[in-house]
Amino acid sequence: MNFNEMRAVAWNTIVEALGMSVATDATLLIQAKTYTVATLPTASSYPRGIIYVANEAGGAVLAFSDATNWRRVTDRAIVS
């Protein structure tokens, strides 16, 4: 196994351990887990976590946990 193959295996292992999925092509695209507003996990359980909220009030958006609330990455407003 060459270095690039080992790096890809290590990256896939880390990303999968974080509950994310990875495309199999060379770009190693990361895909955040999808939630709806009604199914959001508790923000305090995932400090600095990143998720995709499919039905946010302003449209689908990535959100991050500030350890208290899930906030939209677009304007830092609390997901509603």
PyMOL Python script that loads the backbone (N, CA, C, O; Angstrom):
from pymol import cmd

cmd.read_pdbstr("""\
ATOM      1  N   MET A   1       0.858  -1.172   0.000  1.00  0.00           N
ATOM      2  CA  MET A   1       0.000   0.000   0.000  1.00  0.00           C
ATOM      3  C   MET A   1       0.904   1.235   0.000  1.00  0.00           C
ATOM      4  O   MET A   1       1.821   1.341   0.814  1.00  0.00           O
ATOM      5  N   ASN A   2       0.634   2.169  -0.925  1.00  0.00           N
ATOM      6  CA  ASN A   2       1.448   3.380  -0.975  1.00  0.00           C
ATOM      7  C   ASN A   2       0.898   4.442  -0.004  1.00  0.00           C
ATOM      8  O   ASN A   2      -0.154   4.258   0.607  1.00  0.00           O
ATOM      9  N   PHE A   3       1.625   5.534   0.116  1.00  0.00           N
ATOM     10  CA  PHE A   3       1.261   6.583   1.070  1.00  0.00           C
ATOM     11  C   PHE A   3      -0.133   7.146   0.816  1.00  0.00           C
ATOM     12  O   PHE A   3      -0.907   7.314   1.758  1.00  0.00           O
ATOM     13  N   ASN A   4      -0.466   7.439  -0.434  1.00  0.00           N
ATOM     14  CA  ASN A   4      -1.780   8.015  -0.740  1.00  0.00           C
ATOM     15  C   ASN A   4      -2.915   7.064  -0.398  1.00  0.00           C
ATOM     16  O   ASN A   4      -3.973   7.497   0.058  1.00  0.00           O
ATOM     17  N   GLU A   5      -2.705   5.777  -0.614  1.00  0.00           N
ATOM     18  CA  GLU A   5      -3.723   4.793  -0.240  1.00  0.00           C
ATOM     19  C   GLU A   5      -3.883   4.724   1.273  1.00  0.00           C
ATOM     20  O   GLU A   5      -5.004   4.623   1.770  1.00  0.00           O
ATOM     21  N   MET A   6      -2.778   4.776   2.011  1.00  0.00           N
ATOM     22  CA  MET A   6      -2.843   4.764   3.477  1.00  0.00           C
ATOM     23  C   MET A   6      -3.536   6.020   3.993  1.00  0.00           C
ATOM     24  O   MET A   6      -4.331   5.953   4.930  1.00  0.00           O
ATOM     25  N   ARG A   7      -3.235   7.156   3.386  1.00  0.00           N
ATOM     26  CA  ARG A   7      -3.870   8.416   3.792  1.00  0.00           C
ATOM     27  C   ARG A   7      -5.372   8.346   3.558  1.00  0.00           C
ATOM     28  O   ARG A   7      -6.147   8.787   4.406  1.00  0.00           O
ATOM     29  N   ALA A   8      -5.792   7.803   2.428  1.00  0.00           N
ATOM     30  CA  ALA A   8      -7.220   7.692   2.126  1.00  0.00           C
ATOM     31  C   ALA A   8      -7.925   6.776   3.125  1.00  0.00           C
ATOM     32  O   ALA A   8      -9.032   7.081   3.569  1.00  0.00           O
ATOM     33  N   VAL A   9      -7.303   5.671   3.476  1.00  0.00           N
ATOM     34  CA  VAL A   9      -7.895   4.746   4.454  1.00  0.00           C
ATOM     35  C   VAL A   9      -7.999   5.427   5.816  1.00  0.00           C
ATOM     36  O   VAL A   9      -9.027   5.321   6.484  1.00  0.00           O
ATOM     37  N   ALA A  10      -6.950   6.122   6.231  1.00  0.00           N
ATOM     38  CA  ALA A  10      -6.971   6.811   7.521  1.00  0.00           C
ATOM     39  C   ALA A  10      -8.050   7.886   7.545  1.00  0.00           C
ATOM     40  O   ALA A  10      -8.788   8.001   8.523  1.00  0.00           O
ATOM     41  N   TRP A  11      -8.146   8.671   6.482  1.00  0.00           N
ATOM     42  CA  TRP A  11      -9.161   9.727   6.402  1.00  0.00           C
ATOM     43  C   TRP A  11     -10.563   9.135   6.463  1.00  0.00           C
ATOM     44  O   TRP A  11     -11.412   9.632   7.204  1.00  0.00           O
ATOM     45  N   ASN A  12     -10.814   8.087   5.699  1.00  0.00           N
ATOM     46  CA  ASN A  12     -12.127   7.440   5.714  1.00  0.00           C
ATOM     47  C   ASN A  12     -12.472   6.930   7.106  1.00  0.00           C
ATOM     48  O   ASN A  12     -13.619   7.047   7.539  1.00  0.00           O
ATOM     49  N   THR A  13     -11.504   6.371   7.806  1.00  0.00           N
ATOM     50  CA  THR A  13     -11.729   5.860   9.152  1.00  0.00           C
ATOM     51  C   THR A  13     -12.104   6.982  10.111  1.00  0.00           C
ATOM     52  O   THR A  13     -13.034   6.835  10.904  1.00  0.00           O
ATOM     53  N   ILE A  14     -11.396   8.090  10.046  1.00  0.00           N
ATOM     54  CA  ILE A  14     -11.686   9.237  10.913  1.00  0.00           C
ATOM     55  C   ILE A  14     -13.071   9.794  10.622  1.00  0.00           C
ATOM     56  O   ILE A  14     -13.853  10.019  11.545  1.00  0.00           O
ATOM     57  N   VAL A  15     -13.378  10.015   9.365  1.00  0.00           N
ATOM     58  CA  VAL A  15     -14.662  10.603   8.989  1.00  0.00           C
ATOM     59  C   VAL A  15     -15.816   9.682   9.376  1.00  0.00           C
ATOM     60  O   VAL A  15     -16.830  10.147   9.897  1.00  0.00           O
ATOM     61  N   GLU A  16     -15.674   8.396   9.130  1.00  0.00           N
ATOM     62  CA  GLU A  16     -16.725   7.444   9.504  1.00  0.00           C
ATOM     63  C   GLU A  16     -16.905   7.391  11.016  1.00  0.00           C
ATOM     64  O   GLU A  16     -18.029   7.230  11.492  1.00  0.00           O
ATOM     65  N   ALA A  17     -15.830   7.521  11.778  1.00  0.00           N
ATOM     66  CA  ALA A  17     -15.917   7.528  13.243  1.00  0.00           C
ATOM     67  C   ALA A  17     -16.693   8.744  13.730  1.00  0.00           C
ATOM     68  O   ALA A  17     -17.309   8.703  14.795  1.00  0.00           O
ATOM     69  N   LEU A  18     -16.667   9.821  12.958  1.00  0.00           N
ATOM     70  CA  LEU A  18     -17.413  11.031  13.307  1.00  0.00           C
ATOM     71  C   LEU A  18     -18.865  10.971  12.841  1.00  0.00           C
ATOM     72  O   LEU A  18     -19.615  11.927  13.039  1.00  0.00           O
ATOM     73  N   GLY A  19     -19.266   9.871  12.231  1.00  0.00           N
ATOM     74  CA  GLY A  19     -20.644   9.709  11.789  1.00  0.00           C
ATOM     75  C   GLY A  19     -20.958  10.380  10.470  1.00  0.00           C
ATOM     76  O   GLY A  19     -22.125  10.609  10.154  1.00  0.00           O
ATOM     77  N   MET A  20     -19.945  10.696   9.704  1.00  0.00           N
ATOM     78  CA  MET A  20     -20.139  11.326   8.411  1.00  0.00           C
ATOM     79  C   MET A  20     -19.910  10.273   7.333  1.00  0.00           C
ATOM     80  O   MET A  20     -19.464   9.164   7.627  1.00  0.00           O
ATOM     81  N   SER A  21     -20.212  10.616   6.105  1.00  0.00           N
ATOM     82  CA  SER A  21     -19.940   9.690   5.017  1.00  0.00           C
ATOM     83  C   SER A  21     -18.954  10.330   4.052  1.00  0.00           C
ATOM     84  O   SER A  21     -18.825  11.553   3.998  1.00  0.00           O
ATOM     85  N   VAL A  22     -18.271   9.504   3.304  1.00  0.00           N
ATOM     86  CA  VAL A  22     -17.223   9.969   2.400  1.00  0.00           C
ATOM     87  C   VAL A  22     -17.460   9.402   1.017  1.00  0.00           C
ATOM     88  O   VAL A  22     -17.748   8.215   0.864  1.00  0.00           O
ATOM     89  N   ALA A  23     -17.340  10.250   0.013  1.00  0.00           N
ATOM     90  CA  ALA A  23     -17.397   9.775  -1.367  1.00  0.00           C
ATOM     91  C   ALA A  23     -16.157   8.934  -1.625  1.00  0.00           C
ATOM     92  O   ALA A  23     -15.127   9.129  -0.979  1.00  0.00           O
ATOM     93  N   THR A  24     -16.247   8.013  -2.550  1.00  0.00           N
ATOM     94  CA  THR A  24     -15.133   7.111  -2.804  1.00  0.00           C
ATOM     95  C   THR A  24     -14.135   7.655  -3.822  1.00  0.00           C
ATOM     96  O   THR A  24     -13.110   7.019  -4.067  1.00  0.00           O
ATOM     97  N   ASP A  25     -14.404   8.804  -4.417  1.00  0.00           N
ATOM     98  CA  ASP A  25     -13.459   9.335  -5.392  1.00  0.00           C
ATOM     99  C   ASP A  25     -12.290  10.027  -4.694  1.00  0.00           C
ATOM    100  O   ASP A  25     -12.264  10.127  -3.468  1.00  0.00           O
ATOM    101  N   ALA A  26     -11.339  10.496  -5.469  1.00  0.00           N
ATOM    102  CA  ALA A  26     -10.112  11.062  -4.927  1.00  0.00           C
ATOM    103  C   ALA A  26     -10.314  12.377  -4.173  1.00  0.00           C
ATOM    104  O   ALA A  26      -9.415  12.804  -3.448  1.00  0.00           O
ATOM    105  N   THR A  27     -11.458  13.024  -4.321  1.00  0.00           N
ATOM    106  CA  THR A  27     -11.671  14.310  -3.660  1.00  0.00           C
ATOM    107  C   THR A  27     -12.019  14.173  -2.192  1.00  0.00           C
ATOM    108  O   THR A  27     -11.933  15.158  -1.458  1.00  0.00           O
ATOM    109  N   LEU A  28     -12.414  12.976  -1.725  1.00  0.00           N
ATOM    110  CA  LEU A  28     -12.777  12.726  -0.341  1.00  0.00           C
ATOM    111  C   LEU A  28     -13.828  13.725   0.159  1.00  0.00           C
ATOM    112  O   LEU A  28     -13.660  14.348   1.207  1.00  0.00           O
ATOM    113  N   LEU A  29     -14.876  13.859  -0.587  1.00  0.00           N
ATOM    114  CA  LEU A  29     -15.983  14.734  -0.242  1.00  0.00           C
ATOM    115  C   LEU A  29     -16.604  14.311   1.079  1.00  0.00           C
ATOM    116  O   LEU A  29     -16.882  13.129   1.277  1.00  0.00           O
ATOM    117  N   ILE A  30     -16.828  15.258   1.988  1.00  0.00           N
ATOM    118  CA  ILE A  30     -17.471  14.976   3.265  1.00  0.00           C
ATOM    119  C   ILE A  30     -18.938  15.342   3.159  1.00  0.00           C
ATOM    120  O   ILE A  30     -19.280  16.403   2.637  1.00  0.00           O
ATOM    121  N   GLN A  31     -19.803  14.475   3.648  1.00  0.00           N
ATOM    122  CA  GLN A  31     -21.240  14.719   3.612  1.00  0.00           C
ATOM    123  C   GLN A  31     -21.759  14.727   5.044  1.00  0.00           C
ATOM    124  O   GLN A  31     -21.717  13.708   5.734  1.00  0.00           O
ATOM    125  N   ALA A  32     -22.253  15.892   5.489  1.00  0.00           N
ATOM    126  CA  ALA A  32     -22.775  16.022   6.843  1.00  0.00           C
ATOM    127  C   ALA A  32     -24.073  15.238   6.990  1.00  0.00           C
ATOM    128  O   ALA A  32     -24.836  15.102   6.034  1.00  0.00           O
ATOM    129  N   LYS A  33     -24.315  14.728   8.177  1.00  0.00           N
ATOM    130  CA  LYS A  33     -25.540  13.986   8.456  1.00  0.00           C
ATOM    131  C   LYS A  33     -26.742  14.922   8.363  1.00  0.00           C
ATOM    132  O   LYS A  33     -26.670  16.071   8.798  1.00  0.00           O
ATOM    133  N   THR A  34     -27.849  14.435   7.795  1.00  0.00           N
ATOM    134  CA  THR A  34     -29.052  15.237   7.580  1.00  0.00           C
ATOM    135  C   THR A  34     -30.051  15.070   8.719  1.00  0.00           C
ATOM    136  O   THR A  34     -30.313  13.958   9.179  1.00  0.00           O
ATOM    137  N   TYR A  35     -30.602  16.200   9.164  1.00  0.00           N
ATOM    138  CA  TYR A  35     -31.656  16.225  10.182  1.00  0.00           C
ATOM    139  C   TYR A  35     -32.762  17.161   9.715  1.00  0.00           C
ATOM    140  O   TYR A  35     -32.560  17.974   8.813  1.00  0.00           O
ATOM    141  N   THR A  36     -33.927  17.040  10.334  1.00  0.00           N
ATOM    142  CA  THR A  36     -34.979  18.040  10.190  1.00  0.00           C
ATOM    143  C   THR A  36     -34.984  18.847  11.483  1.00  0.00           C
ATOM    144  O   THR A  36     -34.361  18.452  12.469  1.00  0.00           O
ATOM    145  N   VAL A  37     -35.681  19.967  11.477  1.00  0.00           N
ATOM    146  CA  VAL A  37     -35.764  20.785  12.680  1.00  0.00           C
ATOM    147  C   VAL A  37     -36.307  19.955  13.849  1.00  0.00           C
ATOM    148  O   VAL A  37     -35.840  20.092  14.980  1.00  0.00           O
ATOM    149  N   ALA A  38     -37.280  19.105  13.576  1.00  0.00           N
ATOM    150  CA  ALA A  38     -37.903  18.292  14.630  1.00  0.00           C
ATOM    151  C   ALA A  38     -36.984  17.194  15.159  1.00  0.00           C
ATOM    152  O   ALA A  38     -37.196  16.698  16.266  1.00  0.00           O
ATOM    153  N   THR A  39     -35.972  16.809  14.394  1.00  0.00           N
ATOM    154  CA  THR A  39     -35.112  15.693  14.818  1.00  0.00           C
ATOM    155  C   THR A  39     -33.694  16.129  15.192  1.00  0.00           C
ATOM    156  O   THR A  39     -32.805  15.287  15.314  1.00  0.00           O
ATOM    157  N   LEU A  40     -33.473  17.428  15.373  1.00  0.00           N
ATOM    158  CA  LEU A  40     -32.136  17.910  15.722  1.00  0.00           C
ATOM    159  C   LEU A  40     -31.659  17.263  17.012  1.00  0.00           C
ATOM    160  O   LEU A  40     -32.417  17.183  17.979  1.00  0.00           O
ATOM    161  N   PRO A  41     -30.413  16.801  17.042  1.00  0.00           N
ATOM    162  CA  PRO A  41     -29.882  16.294  18.305  1.00  0.00           C
ATOM    163  C   PRO A  41     -29.617  17.470  19.249  1.00  0.00           C
ATOM    164  O   PRO A  41     -29.592  18.623  18.819  1.00  0.00           O
ATOM    165  N   THR A  42     -29.422  17.179  20.509  1.00  0.00           N
ATOM    166  CA  THR A  42     -29.129  18.214  21.487  1.00  0.00           C
ATOM    167  C   THR A  42     -27.778  18.849  21.169  1.00  0.00           C
ATOM    168  O   THR A  42     -26.767  18.154  21.066  1.00  0.00           O
ATOM    169  N   ALA A  43     -27.769  20.166  21.014  1.00  0.00           N
ATOM    170  CA  ALA A  43     -26.538  20.868  20.636  1.00  0.00           C
ATOM    171  C   ALA A  43     -25.431  20.674  21.661  1.00  0.00           C
ATOM    172  O   ALA A  43     -24.257  20.615  21.296  1.00  0.00           O
ATOM    173  N   SER A  44     -25.784  20.574  22.932  1.00  0.00           N
ATOM    174  CA  SER A  44     -24.760  20.414  23.968  1.00  0.00           C
ATOM    175  C   SER A  44     -24.051  19.060  23.880  1.00  0.00           C
ATOM    176  O   SER A  44     -22.949  18.904  24.407  1.00  0.00           O
ATOM    177  N   SER A  45     -24.665  18.095  23.226  1.00  0.00           N
ATOM    178  CA  SER A  45     -24.035  16.783  23.054  1.00  0.00           C
ATOM    179  C   SER A  45     -23.017  16.771  21.919  1.00  0.00           C
ATOM    180  O   SER A  45     -22.220  15.839  21.813  1.00  0.00           O
ATOM    181  N   TYR A  46     -23.035  17.800  21.069  1.00  0.00           N
ATOM    182  CA  TYR A  46     -22.161  17.844  19.892  1.00  0.00           C
ATOM    183  C   TYR A  46     -21.495  19.212  19.737  1.00  0.00           C
ATOM    184  O   TYR A  46     -21.664  19.853  18.700  1.00  0.00           O
ATOM    185  N   PRO A  47     -20.742  19.676  20.743  1.00  0.00           N
ATOM    186  CA  PRO A  47     -20.079  20.979  20.591  1.00  0.00           C
ATOM    187  C   PRO A  47     -19.174  20.974  19.365  1.00  0.00           C
ATOM    188  O   PRO A  47     -18.413  20.031  19.148  1.00  0.00           O
ATOM    189  N   ARG A  48     -19.264  22.029  18.572  1.00  0.00           N
ATOM    190  CA  ARG A  48     -18.508  22.194  17.326  1.00  0.00           C
ATOM    191  C   ARG A  48     -18.937  21.227  16.244  1.00  0.00           C
ATOM    192  O   ARG A  48     -18.256  21.106  15.226  1.00  0.00           O
ATOM    193  N   GLY A  49     -20.059  20.528  16.437  1.00  0.00           N
ATOM    194  CA  GLY A  49     -20.570  19.613  15.427  1.00  0.00           C
ATOM    195  C   GLY A  49     -21.148  20.365  14.240  1.00  0.00           C
ATOM    196  O   GLY A  49     -21.562  21.517  14.368  1.00  0.00           O
ATOM    197  N   ILE A  50     -21.175  19.716  13.093  1.00  0.00           N
ATOM    198  CA  ILE A  50     -21.750  20.303  11.881  1.00  0.00           C
ATOM    199  C   ILE A  50     -22.771  19.323  11.322  1.00  0.00           C
ATOM    200  O   ILE A  50     -22.499  18.128  11.206  1.00  0.00           O
ATOM    201  N   ILE A  51     -23.955  19.839  10.976  1.00  0.00           N
ATOM    202  CA  ILE A  51     -25.032  19.022  10.417  1.00  0.00           C
ATOM    203  C   ILE A  51     -25.674  19.756   9.246  1.00  0.00           C
ATOM    204  O   ILE A  51     -25.427  20.942   9.028  1.00  0.00           O
ATOM    205  N   TYR A  52     -26.500  19.034   8.500  1.00  0.00           N
ATOM    206  CA  TYR A  52     -27.286  19.599   7.403  1.00  0.00           C
ATOM    207  C   TYR A  52     -28.741  19.564   7.848  1.00  0.00           C
ATOM    208  O   TYR A  52     -29.271  18.498   8.162  1.00  0.00           O
ATOM    209  N   VAL A  53     -29.392  20.731   7.876  1.00  0.00           N
ATOM    210  CA  VAL A  53     -30.796  20.813   8.282  1.00  0.00           C
ATOM    211  C   VAL A  53     -31.631  20.965   7.014  1.00  0.00           C
ATOM    212  O   VAL A  53     -31.583  21.996   6.344  1.00  0.00           O
ATOM    213  N   ALA A  54     -32.395  19.925   6.697  1.00  0.00           N
ATOM    214  CA  ALA A  54     -33.099  19.851   5.415  1.00  0.00           C
ATOM    215  C   ALA A  54     -34.286  20.794   5.306  1.00  0.00           C
ATOM    216  O   ALA A  54     -34.621  21.234   4.206  1.00  0.00           O
ATOM    217  N   ASN A  55     -34.928  21.112   6.426  1.00  0.00           N
ATOM    218  CA  ASN A  55     -36.160  21.904   6.344  1.00  0.00           C
ATOM    219  C   ASN A  55     -36.105  23.165   7.210  1.00  0.00           C
ATOM    220  O   ASN A  55     -37.115  23.555   7.797  1.00  0.00           O
ATOM    221  N   GLU A  56     -34.954  23.795   7.292  1.00  0.00           N
ATOM    222  CA  GLU A  56     -34.827  25.019   8.076  1.00  0.00           C
ATOM    223  C   GLU A  56     -35.748  26.093   7.492  1.00  0.00           C
ATOM    224  O   GLU A  56     -36.055  26.067   6.300  1.00  0.00           O
ATOM    225  N   ALA A  57     -36.184  27.028   8.322  1.00  0.00           N
ATOM    226  CA  ALA A  57     -37.162  28.048   7.908  1.00  0.00           C
ATOM    227  C   ALA A  57     -36.727  28.821   6.659  1.00  0.00           C
ATOM    228  O   ALA A  57     -37.566  29.128   5.812  1.00  0.00           O
ATOM    229  N   GLY A  58     -35.453  29.137   6.529  1.00  0.00           N
ATOM    230  CA  GLY A  58     -34.970  29.869   5.367  1.00  0.00           C
ATOM    231  C   GLY A  58     -34.528  28.977   4.224  1.00  0.00           C
ATOM    232  O   GLY A  58     -33.993  29.468   3.230  1.00  0.00           O
ATOM    233  N   GLY A  59     -34.740  27.675   4.347  1.00  0.00           N
ATOM    234  CA  GLY A  59     -34.290  26.703   3.353  1.00  0.00           C
ATOM    235  C   GLY A  59     -33.202  25.819   3.935  1.00  0.00           C
ATOM    236  O   GLY A  59     -32.652  26.116   4.996  1.00  0.00           O
ATOM    237  N   ALA A  60     -32.898  24.752   3.252  1.00  0.00           N
ATOM    238  CA  ALA A  60     -31.886  23.808   3.720  1.00  0.00           C
ATOM    239  C   ALA A  60     -30.561  24.532   3.950  1.00  0.00           C
ATOM    240  O   ALA A  60     -30.177  25.408   3.176  1.00  0.00           O
ATOM    241  N   VAL A  61     -29.860  24.148   5.038  1.00  0.00           N
ATOM    242  CA  VAL A  61     -28.649  24.873   5.410  1.00  0.00           C
ATOM    243  C   VAL A  61     -27.742  23.998   6.277  1.00  0.00           C
ATOM    244  O   VAL A  61     -28.209  23.113   6.994  1.00  0.00           O
ATOM    245  N   LEU A  62     -26.449  24.262   6.194  1.00  0.00           N
ATOM    246  CA  LEU A  62     -25.528  23.670   7.160  1.00  0.00           C
ATOM    247  C   LEU A  62     -25.680  24.429   8.473  1.00  0.00           C
ATOM    248  O   LEU A  62     -25.941  25.632   8.482  1.00  0.00           O
ATOM    249  N   ALA A  63     -25.515  23.712   9.575  1.00  0.00           N
ATOM    250  CA  ALA A  63     -25.601  24.340  10.896  1.00  0.00           C
ATOM    251  C   ALA A  63     -24.482  23.789  11.765  1.00  0.00           C
ATOM    252  O   ALA A  63     -23.993  22.681  11.543  1.00  0.00           O
ATOM    253  N   PHE A  64     -24.083  24.578  12.758  1.00  0.00           N
ATOM    254  CA  PHE A  64     -23.053  24.137  13.688  1.00  0.00           C
ATOM    255  C   PHE A  64     -23.549  24.303  15.116  1.00  0.00           C
ATOM    256  O   PHE A  64     -24.413  25.135  15.394  1.00  0.00           O
ATOM    257  N   SER A  65     -22.992  23.502  16.014  1.00  0.00           N
ATOM    258  CA  SER A  65     -23.357  23.578  17.420  1.00  0.00           C
ATOM    259  C   SER A  65     -22.401  24.515  18.137  1.00  0.00           C
ATOM    260  O   SER A  65     -21.183  24.388  18.016  1.00  0.00           O
ATOM    261  N   ASP A  66     -22.969  25.469  18.894  1.00  0.00           N
ATOM    262  CA  ASP A  66     -22.146  26.307  19.765  1.00  0.00           C
ATOM    263  C   ASP A  66     -22.189  25.771  21.193  1.00  0.00           C
ATOM    264  O   ASP A  66     -21.846  26.473  22.144  1.00  0.00           O
ATOM    265  N   ALA A  67     -22.614  24.522  21.328  1.00  0.00           N
ATOM    266  CA  ALA A  67     -22.766  23.791  22.588  1.00  0.00           C
ATOM    267  C   ALA A  67     -24.026  24.184  23.348  1.00  0.00           C
ATOM    268  O   ALA A  67     -24.319  23.613  24.398  1.00  0.00           O
ATOM    269  N   THR A  68     -24.771  25.150  22.828  1.00  0.00           N
ATOM    270  CA  THR A  68     -26.060  25.533  23.418  1.00  0.00           C
ATOM    271  C   THR A  68     -27.168  25.429  22.380  1.00  0.00           C
ATOM    272  O   THR A  68     -28.250  24.917  22.667  1.00  0.00           O
ATOM    273  N   ASN A  69     -26.898  25.912  21.179  1.00  0.00           N
ATOM    274  CA  ASN A  69     -27.880  25.936  20.089  1.00  0.00           C
ATOM    275  C   ASN A  69     -27.233  25.468  18.790  1.00  0.00           C
ATOM    276  O   ASN A  69     -26.011  25.485  18.637  1.00  0.00           O
ATOM    277  N   TRP A  70     -28.091  25.047  17.857  1.00  0.00           N
ATOM    278  CA  TRP A  70     -27.655  24.820  16.483  1.00  0.00           C
ATOM    279  C   TRP A  70     -27.829  26.140  15.753  1.00  0.00           C
ATOM    280  O   TRP A  70     -28.912  26.726  15.778  1.00  0.00           O
ATOM    281  N   ARG A  71     -26.777  26.612  15.106  1.00  0.00           N
ATOM    282  CA  ARG A  71     -26.797  27.906  14.415  1.00  0.00           C
ATOM    283  C   ARG A  71     -26.509  27.713  12.929  1.00  0.00           C
ATOM    284  O   ARG A  71     -25.659  26.910  12.544  1.00  0.00           O
ATOM    285  N   ARG A  72     -27.235  28.466  12.104  1.00  0.00           N
ATOM    286  CA  ARG A  72     -27.001  28.425  10.661  1.00  0.00           C
ATOM    287  C   ARG A  72     -25.617  28.992  10.356  1.00  0.00           C
ATOM    288  O   ARG A  72     -25.218  30.000  10.939  1.00  0.00           O
ATOM    289  N   VAL A  73     -24.896  28.360   9.461  1.00  0.00           N
ATOM    290  CA  VAL A  73     -23.583  28.879   9.102  1.00  0.00           C
ATOM    291  C   VAL A  73     -23.702  30.148   8.280  1.00  0.00           C
ATOM    292  O   VAL A  73     -22.749  30.925   8.215  1.00  0.00           O
ATOM    293  N   THR A  74     -24.837  30.377   7.655  1.00  0.00           N
ATOM    294  CA  THR A  74     -25.004  31.533   6.775  1.00  0.00           C
ATOM    295  C   THR A  74     -25.085  32.862   7.531  1.00  0.00           C
ATOM    296  O   THR A  74     -24.588  33.881   7.053  1.00  0.00           O
ATOM    297  N   ASP A  75     -25.718  32.846   8.722  1.00  0.00           N
ATOM    298  CA  ASP A  75     -25.875  34.108   9.462  1.00  0.00           C
ATOM    299  C   ASP A  75     -25.800  33.950  10.980  1.00  0.00           C
ATOM    300  O   ASP A  75     -26.047  34.906  11.716  1.00  0.00           O
ATOM    301  N   ARG A  76     -25.465  32.761  11.448  1.00  0.00           N
ATOM    302  CA  ARG A  76     -25.324  32.449  12.864  1.00  0.00           C
ATOM    303  C   ARG A  76     -26.639  32.507  13.651  1.00  0.00           C
ATOM    304  O   ARG A  76     -26.623  32.428  14.879  1.00  0.00           O
ATOM    305  N   ALA A  77     -27.769  32.644  12.962  1.00  0.00           N
ATOM    306  CA  ALA A  77     -29.069  32.633  13.635  1.00  0.00           C
ATOM    307  C   ALA A  77     -29.366  31.213  14.117  1.00  0.00           C
ATOM    308  O   ALA A  77     -28.927  30.235  13.511  1.00  0.00           O
ATOM    309  N   ILE A  78     -30.116  31.113  15.212  1.00  0.00           N
ATOM    310  CA  ILE A  78     -30.492  29.811  15.743  1.00  0.00           C
ATOM    311  C   ILE A  78     -31.450  29.130  14.757  1.00  0.00           C
ATOM    312  O   ILE A  78     -32.373  29.758  14.239  1.00  0.00           O
ATOM    313  N   VAL A  79     -31.217  27.854  14.512  1.00  0.00           N
ATOM    314  CA  VAL A  79     -32.077  27.086  13.612  1.00  0.00           C
ATOM    315  C   VAL A  79     -33.494  27.067  14.180  1.00  0.00           C
ATOM    316  O   VAL A  79     -33.707  26.840  15.371  1.00  0.00           O
ATOM    317  N   SER A  80     -34.455  27.313  13.289  1.00  0.00           N
ATOM    318  CA  SER A  80     -35.869  27.330  13.755  1.00  0.00           C
ATOM    319  C   SER A  80     -36.770  26.618  12.773  1.00  0.00           C
ATOM    320  O   SER A  80     -37.978  26.533  12.994  1.00  0.00           O
TER     321      SER A  80
END
""", "prot")
cmd.dss("prot")
cmd.show_as("cartoon", "prot")
cmd.util.cbc("prot")
cmd.orient("prot")
